[in-house]
Amino acid sequence: MQIDHKAGGFPTETVAPAPDIAGLQPLKTIKSRWPAIIGGLVTLAMLAGLAHELLNAGLAGLERATPRDPWFYVAFAALYFIPPVADYLIFRRLWGIPLAGLVALIKKRIANDVVMGYSGEAYFYAWARQRAQLVAAPFGAVKDVSILSAIAGNAVTLAMIAVALPVGRDLIPPDMIRYVYGSLAVIFGTSLPFLIFSRKVFSLPRGQLWMVFGIHCARLILGALFLAVAWALAMPSVALGTWVFLSAGRMLFGRLPLLPNKDLLFANFAILMIGEDQALSELIAFTAAAVLLVHAVLILGFGLHHLATRKRV
């Protein structure tokens, strides 16, 4: 404040110069757009990962024996969409997300498969942050759902081991048994701290945590069952019960952290049980390649739909 003598000595306010806000605009813009930036980067990574997988081994797998029974593809479709539908049921109950959220959850599944672990969670978190009307702070729920997914996977794996190990122990090479037992200790040990310190780790109420855990367990069991049904339809000469056992073994080998060459070990395990090594190898390769192909088709379809709707707007 200054005294203006020309104005009769009355105090007048000095207007401070306007701050230069031009330099703040880019930071503000980046801050408001970072969810879209993360989503775009993960989408590009998904496309690169799919191209790499398909060009390396996936197309070769598709060129091999193709199942003739059309019901195989029905079971395969159920197998493919069980994980994102389970996630949709979870976040529908937590946040009330619309059906359009299923697309984001499918992309989450693809990112986790072809980019790197938990990149899908980063994509979905960015998607939720762009929609503040759904939830104000999505990080806690996304974190809890991801942790409970891992715990449910460990719990189902331990239950399957309890059933399968006494039956299939003789089929596992003796030098691998110690890796199995060591992996069991790791699986149990990695879940235990989350259970002990659950009040500090989890953000959701206890009732919602049990709901999420139950849906994850159902997802894993249904996934193993539909995989067994798909394989049984592709190779009807093998009993469905054997395929259920092998599907459980696939989940078991996939989650054991200390086992080297998990895919090769599972393939050998399956061949020892069934004996049809070439047909089984081709079926496993076809299933893996078909998943990659569906990933690629969906990502392409989502991209084209986004471009079409954007042009209309």
KEKE-3310 file (N, C-alpha, C; in steps of 0.2 Angstrom, whole numbers, plus 5000, padded with zeros to 4 digits):
npx = (5004:5003:5005:4996:5000:4995:4982:4976:4982:4977:4977:4982:4980:4993:4994:4999:5010:5004:5005:5016:5008:5010:5020:5016:5006:5009:5013:5002:4993:5000:4998:4984:4982:4989:4984:4978:4990:4997:4989:4989:5003:5004:4995:5002:5013:5007:5003:5015:5021:5011:5014:5027:5026:5017:5023:5035:5032:5018:5010:5015:5011:4997:4996:4997:4989:4972:4958:4943:4930:4917:4912:4924:4928:4919:4920:4933:4931:4924:4934:4943:4936:4933:4942:4942:4928:4926:4933:4926:4914:4918:4923:4911:4903:4910:4912:4902:4904:4901:4895:4904:4916:4921:4928:4940:4945:4947:4958:4966:4969:4975:4987:4994:4997:5005:5014:5020:5021:5007:5006:4994:4986:4991:4987:4973:4971:4974:4964:4953:4956:4953:4940:4932:4920:4917:4924:4933:4946:4955:4966:4967:4957:4961:4973:4970:4962:4971:4981:4973:4970:4982:4984:4972:4976:4987:4981:4972:4981:4989:4979:4976:4988:4988:4979:4984:4997:5000:4995:5002:5015:5025:5027:5034:5050:5064:5074:5067:5058:5063:5063:5049:5044:5052:5046:5033:5035:5038:5027:5018:5024:5024:5011:5008:5012:5003:4991:4994:4996:4985:4976:4983:4987:4977:4963:4950:4934:4931:4920:4919:4932:4931:4922:4928:4939:4932:4927:4938:4943:4933:4934:4947:4945:4935:4941:4951:4943:4936:4947:4951:4939:4940:4952:4948:4938:4945:4954:4946:4949:4955:4951:4940:4942:4956:4960:4956:4964:4976:4974:4974:4987:4994:4991:4997:5011:5013:5013:5022:5037:5050:5053:5063:5061:5046:5036:5041:5043:5029:5024:5031:5027:5013:5014:5019:5008:4998:5004:5002:5013:5016:5003:4998:5007:5005:4992:4993:5002:4993:4983:4989:4993:4981:4975:4984:4981:4967:4969:4976:4966:4956:4962:4965:4951:4946:4954:4950:4937:4938:4944:4934:4923:4929:4930:4917:4913)
npy = (4994:5011:5030:5041:5056:5065:5062:5068:5063:5051:5034:5022:5006:4996:4988:4972:4965:4954:4936:4926:4914:4906:4897:4888:4881:4869:4859:4858:4853:4841:4835:4833:4825:4813:4800:4796:4797:4786:4776:4776:4772:4760:4753:4754:4746:4734:4731:4730:4719:4709:4708:4703:4691:4684:4683:4676:4663:4661:4660:4649:4640:4640:4635:4622:4607:4609:4610:4601:4600:4611:4614:4615:4628:4636:4632:4637:4651:4654:4651:4661:4673:4672:4678:4693:4695:4691:4700:4711:4709:4711:4724:4730:4728:4735:4748:4751:4751:4754:4744:4746:4746:4734:4732:4739:4731:4719:4724:4726:4712:4708:4716:4712:4699:4700:4711:4715:4709:4715:4727:4728:4732:4745:4751:4749:4757:4769:4771:4771:4783:4793:4793:4801:4801:4788:4784:4791:4789:4777:4769:4761:4751:4745:4740:4731:4722:4716:4711:4701:4693:4687:4680:4672:4664:4657:4651:4642:4635:4628:4620:4612:4606:4598:4589:4583:4580:4568:4559:4561:4562:4552:4554:4566:4571:4565:4574:4586:4587:4593:4606:4608:4607:4617:4628:4627:4632:4645:4650:4649:4657:4669:4673:4674:4686:4696:4691:4692:4705:4711:4722:4733:4732:4731:4741:4740:4736:4722:4713:4716:4712:4698:4695:4699:4690:4677:4678:4678:4665:4657:4661:4655:4642:4639:4643:4633:4622:4624:4624:4611:4605:4610:4605:4591:4591:4593:4582:4569:4556:4555:4554:4565:4567:4565:4576:4586:4584:4587:4600:4606:4603:4611:4624:4622:4620:4632:4642:4639:4646:4642:4633:4628:4630:4629:4627:4617:4607:4604:4600:4588:4581:4580:4572:4561:4556:4555:4551:4553:4562:4570:4575:4581:4591:4599:4603:4610:4620:4626:4631:4641:4649:4653:4661:4672:4676:4680:4690:4700:4702:4708:4719:4726:4728:4736:4747:4752:4755:4765:4775:4777:4782:4793:4801:4804:4812)
npz = (5000:4996:4999:4990:4985:4976:4975:4986:4997:5001:5005:4993:4984:4978:4963:4961:4949:4937:4939:4929:4921:4911:4911:4919:4913:4905:4915:4922:4912:4909:4921:4922:4912:4914:4916:4904:4896:4902:4899:4885:4883:4889:4880:4868:4872:4873:4860:4854:4861:4858:4844:4844:4851:4843:4830:4833:4840:4841:4829:4822:4831:4829:4816:4817:4822:4822:4833:4829:4834:4837:4849:4857:4855:4861:4874:4875:4873:4885:4894:4891:4894:4907:4917:4915:4916:4929:4936:4932:4939:4952:4953:4949:4960:4969:4964:4955:4941:4924:4910:4900:4907:4906:4895:4898:4908:4900:4893:4903:4907:4895:4895:4906:4902:4890:4892:4905:4922:4932:4924:4919:4929:4932:4920:4922:4933:4929:4920:4929:4936:4927:4927:4938:4943:4946:4957:4970:4975:4968:4970:4982:4981:4969:4972:4983:4977:4968:4977:4983:4973:4970:4983:4983:4972:4977:4987:4981:4973:4983:4989:4978:4976:4988:4985:4972:4973:4981:4972:4960:4962:4959:4946:4944:4941:4951:4955:4955:4965:4976:4973:4971:4984:4990:4983:4988:5001:4998:4992:5003:5012:5006:5006:5019:5027:5022:5027:5041:5044:5039:5042:5041:5028:5019:5012:5010:5017:5028:5024:5010:5006:5008:4999:4987:4987:4987:4974:4966:4969:4964:4950:4947:4949:4940:4928:4927:4926:4914:4905:4906:4900:4887:4882:4883:4874:4862:4862:4863:4866:4878:4895:4903:4917:4918:4911:4919:4930:4924:4921:4933:4937:4928:4933:4945:4942:4935:4946:4955:4961:4961:4952:4938:4920:4918:4909:4901:4910:4914:4902:4900:4911:4908:4896:4901:4908:4898:4886:4872:4864:4853:4848:4860:4863:4852:4854:4866:4861:4852:4860:4867:4857:4851:4862:4861:4848:4850:4859:4850:4841:4848:4854:4842:4837:4848:4846:4833:4836:4845:4837:4828:4836:4841:4830:4827:4838)
capx = (5000:5006:5001:4996:5000:4991:4975:4974:4985:4973:4981:4980:4983:4997:4992:5005:5010:5000:5010:5017:5006:5011:5025:5012:5001:5011:5013:4995:4991:5002:4995:4977:4982:4994:4981:4978:4997:4999:4985:4992:5009:5002:4992:5007:5017:5003:5003:5022:5021:5008:5017:5033:5024:5014:5028:5040:5030:5011:5008:5017:5006:4991:4997:4997:4983:4967:4952:4937:4924:4915:4911:4930:4929:4914:4924:4939:4929:4923:4940:4946:4933:4932:4946:4939:4921:4926:4935:4920:4909:4921:4922:4904:4900:4914:4912:4896:4906:4896:4897:4910:4922:4923:4933:4946:4947:4950:4964:4971:4971:4980:4993:4997:4999:5010:5018:5024:5016:5004:5006:4987:4984:4993:4982:4966:4971:4974:4957:4948:4957:4950:4933:4932:4913:4916:4927:4938:4953:4954:4972:4967:4954:4965:4979:4967:4960:4977:4984:4969:4971:4988:4982:4968:4979:4991:4977:4969:4987:4990:4973:4977:4994:4986:4975:4987:5004:5000:4994:5006:5022:5029:5028:5039:5057:5066:5078:5063:5054:5065:5060:5042:5044:5054:5041:5027:5036:5038:5020:5014:5027:5023:5004:5007:5012:4997:4986:4995:4996:4979:4973:4988:4989:4971:4959:4943:4931:4932:4915:4921:4938:4929:4918:4934:4943:4928:4926:4945:4944:4929:4937:4953:4942:4931:4946:4954:4938:4935:4953:4950:4934:4942:4956:4944:4934:4950:4956:4941:4952:4958:4945:4939:4945:4963:4961:4955:4970:4982:4973:4976:4994:4996:4991:5002:5017:5014:5013:5028:5042:5057:5054:5065:5058:5040:5032:5044:5041:5022:5023:5034:5022:5007:5015:5020:5001:4994:5007:5002:5017:5015:4996:4997:5012:5002:4986:4996:5004:4987:4979:4993:4993:4974:4975:4987:4977:4961:4972:4977:4960:4952:4966:4963:4944:4945:4957:4946:4931:4940:4945:4927:4919:4932:4929:4910:4913)
capy = (5000:5018:5036:5045:5063:5068:5060:5071:5060:5045:5028:5018:5000:4995:4982:4968:4962:4947:4931:4923:4907:4902:4892:4882:4877:4862:4855:4857:4849:4834:4832:4831:4820:4807:4794:4795:4795:4779:4771:4775:4769:4752:4750:4753:4740:4728:4730:4727:4712:4704:4707:4699:4684:4680:4682:4672:4656:4660:4658:4642:4635:4640:4631:4615:4603:4613:4606:4601:4601:4618:4616:4617:4635:4638:4632:4642:4658:4654:4651:4667:4679:4672:4683:4700:4695:4690:4707:4716:4708:4713:4732:4732:4728:4740:4755:4752:4753:4752:4738:4748:4745:4727:4733:4741:4725:4715:4727:4724:4705:4707:4719:4707:4693:4701:4716:4713:4708:4721:4733:4729:4735:4752:4753:4750:4762:4776:4771:4773:4790:4797:4793:4802:4800:4782:4783:4797:4786:4770:4765:4756:4745:4741:4737:4726:4716:4713:4706:4696:4689:4683:4676:4667:4659:4653:4646:4637:4631:4624:4615:4607:4602:4593:4583:4581:4578:4561:4555:4562:4563:4548:4557:4572:4569:4566:4581:4592:4586:4598:4613:4608:4608:4624:4632:4627:4636:4652:4652:4650:4662:4676:4675:4674:4693:4699:4689:4694:4712:4713:4728:4738:4731:4732:4747:4739:4733:4715:4710:4717:4708:4691:4695:4699:4683:4672:4678:4676:4658:4654:4662:4651:4635:4639:4643:4626:4617:4625:4622:4604:4603:4612:4600:4585:4591:4593:4575:4565:4549:4555:4555:4571:4567:4566:4583:4590:4583:4590:4607:4608:4603:4617:4629:4621:4622:4639:4646:4637:4651:4640:4628:4631:4628:4627:4624:4611:4602:4603:4596:4581:4578:4578:4567:4554:4554:4553:4547:4556:4567:4575:4578:4585:4597:4603:4606:4615:4626:4629:4635:4647:4654:4655:4666:4678:4679:4684:4697:4704:4704:4712:4726:4730:4730:4742:4753:4754:4757:4771:4780:4779:4786:4799:4805:4806:4817)
capz = (5000:4995:4999:4984:4987:4970:4976:4992:5003:5003:5003:4987:4983:4972:4960:4960:4942:4936:4938:4923:4922:4905:4912:4923:4909:4903:4921:4924:4907:4910:4928:4921:4906:4915:4916:4897:4894:4904:4895:4878:4883:4890:4874:4863:4874:4872:4853:4853:4864:4854:4838:4846:4853:4837:4825:4836:4840:4841:4822:4821:4835:4825:4810:4819:4823:4824:4835:4824:4838:4838:4857:4859:4854:4866:4880:4875:4874:4892:4897:4890:4896:4914:4921:4915:4919:4937:4938:4931:4944:4958:4952:4948:4967:4973:4962:4951:4935:4919:4906:4896:4911:4904:4890:4901:4911:4895:4891:4909:4906:4889:4897:4911:4898:4885:4893:4911:4927:4935:4920:4918:4935:4931:4915:4924:4938:4925:4917:4934:4938:4922:4928:4945:4946:4949:4964:4971:4976:4966:4971:4987:4979:4964:4976:4987:4972:4965:4982:4985:4967:4971:4988:4980:4967:4981:4991:4976:4971:4989:4989:4972:4978:4993:4981:4967:4975:4983:4966:4954:4965:4955:4939:4944:4942:4958:4956:4955:4971:4981:4970:4973:4992:4992:4981:4992:5007:4996:4991:5009:5015:5003:5008:5027:5029:5021:5032:5048:5044:5035:5044:5038:5021:5015:5012:5009:5023:5028:5020:5003:5005:5007:4992:4981:4988:4984:4966:4963:4970:4959:4944:4946:4948:4934:4923:4927:4923:4907:4901:4905:4895:4880:4880:4882:4867:4857:4862:4866:4868:4885:4899:4906:4923:4917:4909:4925:4934:4921:4921:4940:4937:4924:4937:4950:4939:4934:4951:4959:4959:4961:4947:4931:4914:4920:4903:4898:4915:4913:4896:4901:4916:4904:4891:4905:4910:4892:4881:4865:4865:4848:4849:4866:4862:4847:4857:4871:4857:4849:4865:4869:4851:4851:4866:4858:4842:4852:4861:4845:4837:4853:4854:4835:4837:4852:4843:4828:4838:4848:4832:4825:4840:4842:4824:4827:4842)
cpx = (5004:5002:5002:4995:4995:4984:4973:4977:4981:4977:4978:4983:4987:4996:4998:5004:5007:5006:5010:5015:5007:5015:5022:5008:5003:5011:5006:4992:4993:4999:4988:4977:4986:4990:4980:4985:4999:4995:4987:4998:5008:4999:4997:5012:5013:5003:5010:5023:5017:5011:5023:5031:5021:5019:5033:5037:5022:5008:5010:5013:4999:4991:4997:4990:4977:4961:4946:4931:4922:4914:4918:4931:4924:4917:4930:4937:4927:4929:4944:4943:4931:4936:4943:4932:4921:4928:4930:4915:4912:4920:4915:4901:4904:4913:4905:4898:4901:4899:4903:4917:4925:4929:4940:4949:4950:4957:4969:4973:4976:4987:4997:5000:5005:5015:5023:5019:5014:5004:4998:4984:4985:4988:4975:4965:4970:4967:4952:4949:4954:4943:4931:4925:4912:4918:4933:4945:4953:4960:4971:4963:4957:4970:4976:4965:4966:4981:4980:4969:4977:4987:4978:4971:4984:4987:4974:4975:4989:4985:4974:4983:4992:4983:4980:4994:5005:4999:4999:5014:5027:5031:5032:5046:5060:5070:5074:5058:5056:5063:5053:5041:5046:5049:5035:5029:5036:5031:5017:5018:5026:5016:5004:5007:5006:4991:4987:4994:4990:4976:4977:4989:4983:4967:4952:4940:4931:4927:4917:4927:4936:4926:4923:4937:4939:4927:4932:4945:4939:4931:4943:4950:4939:4936:4949:4949:4937:4941:4953:4945:4936:4947:4953:4940:4939:4953:4952:4944:4954:4952:4946:4942:4953:4965:4961:4961:4976:4981:4975:4984:4997:4996:4996:5009:5018:5015:5019:5034:5049:5059:5057:5061:5051:5036:5034:5042:5034:5021:5026:5029:5016:5008:5016:5013:4997:4997:5007:5006:5016:5008:4995:5001:5008:4996:4988:4998:4998:4984:4982:4993:4986:4973:4978:4984:4971:4963:4973:4971:4956:4955:4964:4956:4943:4948:4953:4940:4932:4941:4938:4923:4922:4931:4922:4910:4916)
cpy = (5006:5024:5040:5052:5067:5067:5063:5067:5053:5039:5024:5011:4999:4988:4978:4965:4955:4942:4928:4916:4903:4896:4886:4878:4870:4857:4853:4852:4842:4831:4829:4826:4814:4801:4792:4793:4788:4774:4770:4771:4761:4749:4749:4747:4734:4726:4727:4720:4707:4702:4702:4692:4680:4679:4677:4664:4655:4658:4651:4638:4635:4636:4624:4612:4608:4609:4606:4602:4608:4619:4617:4625:4639:4638:4636:4649:4659:4655:4658:4673:4678:4677:4690:4700:4695:4697:4712:4715:4711:4721:4734:4733:4734:4747:4756:4754:4750:4746:4740:4747:4738:4727:4735:4735:4720:4717:4725:4717:4705:4710:4715:4701:4695:4707:4714:4712:4715:4727:4734:4733:4743:4755:4754:4756:4769:4777:4774:4781:4795:4798:4795:4801:4793:4781:4788:4794:4779:4766:4760:4750:4741:4737:4730:4720:4713:4708:4700:4691:4684:4678:4670:4662:4655:4648:4640:4632:4626:4618:4610:4603:4596:4588:4580:4577:4571:4556:4555:4563:4558:4550:4563:4569:4570:4572:4587:4592:4592:4605:4613:4610:4615:4629:4633:4632:4643:4654:4653:4656:4669:4678:4677:4682:4697:4697:4691:4701:4715:4720:4734:4738:4733:4738:4745:4736:4725:4711:4710:4713:4701:4690:4694:4692:4677:4672:4676:4668:4655:4655:4657:4644:4634:4639:4636:4621:4618:4623:4615:4602:4605:4607:4593:4585:4591:4586:4571:4558:4549:4557:4562:4572:4568:4573:4587:4590:4587:4598:4610:4608:4608:4623:4629:4623:4629:4644:4644:4641:4648:4635:4631:4627:4625:4624:4618:4605:4600:4598:4589:4578:4576:4572:4560:4552:4551:4549:4549:4562:4573:4579:4583:4591:4601:4606:4611:4622:4630:4633:4641:4652:4657:4661:4672:4681:4683:4690:4702:4707:4709:4719:4730:4732:4736:4748:4756:4758:4764:4777:4782:4783:4793:4804:4808:4812:4823)
cpz = (5000:4997:4993:4985:4982:4972:4983:4998:5005:5001:4997:4987:4977:4969:4958:4952:4942:4935:4931:4923:4916:4906:4916:4919:4907:4909:4922:4919:4908:4916:4926:4916:4908:4914:4908:4894:4896:4900:4888:4878:4884:4884:4869:4865:4873:4864:4851:4855:4860:4847:4839:4847:4847:4832:4827:4836:4840:4834:4820:4825:4832:4819:4811:4819:4826:4827:4830:4828:4839:4845:4860:4860:4859:4873:4881:4876:4881:4896:4897:4893:4904:4918:4921:4917:4926:4939:4938:4937:4951:4958:4951:4955:4971:4971:4958:4944:4929:4915:4902:4900:4909:4899:4893:4905:4907:4894:4897:4909:4901:4891:4902:4907:4894:4886:4899:4917:4930:4931:4918:4923:4934:4925:4918:4930:4935:4922:4923:4936:4933:4923:4936:4948:4948:4956:4964:4972:4974:4968:4976:4985:4974:4967:4980:4982:4969:4970:4983:4979:4968:4977:4986:4976:4971:4985:4987:4974:4977:4990:4984:4973:4983:4990:4976:4968:4977:4977:4961:4956:4961:4948:4938:4945:4949:4960:4956:4961:4976:4979:4972:4980:4993:4989:4985:4998:5005:4995:4998:5013:5013:5005:5015:5029:5028:5025:5039:5049:5040:5036:5041:5031:5017:5017:5013:5016:5022:5024:5013:5002:5004:5001:4987:4981:4985:4977:4963:4963:4964:4952:4942:4945:4942:4928:4922:4924:4916:4902:4900:4900:4888:4878:4879:4876:4861:4856:4866:4868:4875:4889:4902:4913:4923:4915:4915:4930:4931:4921:4928:4940:4933:4929:4943:4948:4938:4940:4956:4957:4958:4955:4940:4926:4915:4915:4901:4903:4915:4907:4897:4906:4912:4899:4895:4907:4904:4887:4874:4865:4860:4848:4854:4865:4857:4850:4862:4867:4854:4854:4866:4863:4850:4856:4864:4852:4845:4855:4856:4842:4842:4853:4847:4835:4842:4849:4838:4830:4842:4843:4829:4829:4841:4836:4824:4832:4839)
residu = (MET:GLN:ILE:ASP:HIS:LYS:ALA:GLY:GLY:PHE:PRO:THR:GLU:THR:VAL:ALA:PRO:ALA:PRO:ASP:ILE:ALA:GLY:LEU:GLN:PRO:LEU:LYS:THR:ILE:LYS:SER:ARG:TRP:PRO:ALA:ILE:ILE:GLY:GLY:LEU:VAL:THR:LEU:ALA:MET:LEU:ALA:GLY:LEU:ALA:HIS:GLU:LEU:LEU:ASN:ALA:GLY:LEU:ALA:GLY:LEU:GLU:ARG:ALA:THR:PRO:ARG:ASP:PRO:TRP:PHE:TYR:VAL:ALA:PHE:ALA:ALA:LEU:TYR:PHE:ILE:PRO:PRO:VAL:ALA:ASP:TYR:LEU:ILE:PHE:ARG:ARG:LEU:TRP:GLY:ILE:PRO:LEU:ALA:GLY:LEU:VAL:ALA:LEU:ILE:LYS:LYS:ARG:ILE:ALA:ASN:ASP:VAL:VAL:MET:GLY:TYR:SER:GLY:GLU:ALA:TYR:PHE:TYR:ALA:TRP:ALA:ARG:GLN:ARG:ALA:GLN:LEU:VAL:ALA:ALA:PRO:PHE:GLY:ALA:VAL:LYS:ASP:VAL:SER:ILE:LEU:SER:ALA:ILE:ALA:GLY:ASN:ALA:VAL:THR:LEU:ALA:MET:ILE:ALA:VAL:ALA:LEU:PRO:VAL:GLY:ARG:ASP:LEU:ILE:PRO:PRO:ASP:MET:ILE:ARG:TYR:VAL:TYR:GLY:SER:LEU:ALA:VAL:ILE:PHE:GLY:THR:SER:LEU:PRO:PHE:LEU:ILE:PHE:SER:ARG:LYS:VAL:PHE:SER:LEU:PRO:ARG:GLY:GLN:LEU:TRP:MET:VAL:PHE:GLY:ILE:HIS:CYS:ALA:ARG:LEU:ILE:LEU:GLY:ALA:LEU:PHE:LEU:ALA:VAL:ALA:TRP:ALA:LEU:ALA:MET:PRO:SER:VAL:ALA:LEU:GLY:THR:TRP:VAL:PHE:LEU:SER:ALA:GLY:ARG:MET:LEU:PHE:GLY:ARG:LEU:PRO:LEU:LEU:PRO:ASN:LYS:ASP:LEU:LEU:PHE:ALA:ASN:PHE:ALA:ILE:LEU:MET:ILE:GLY:GLU:ASP:GLN:ALA:LEU:SER:GLU:LEU:ILE:ALA:PHE:THR:ALA:ALA:ALA:VAL:LEU:LEU:VAL:HIS:ALA:VAL:LEU:ILE:LEU:GLY:PHE:GLY:LEU:HIS:HIS:LEU:ALA:THR:ARG:LYS:ARG:VAL)
# end
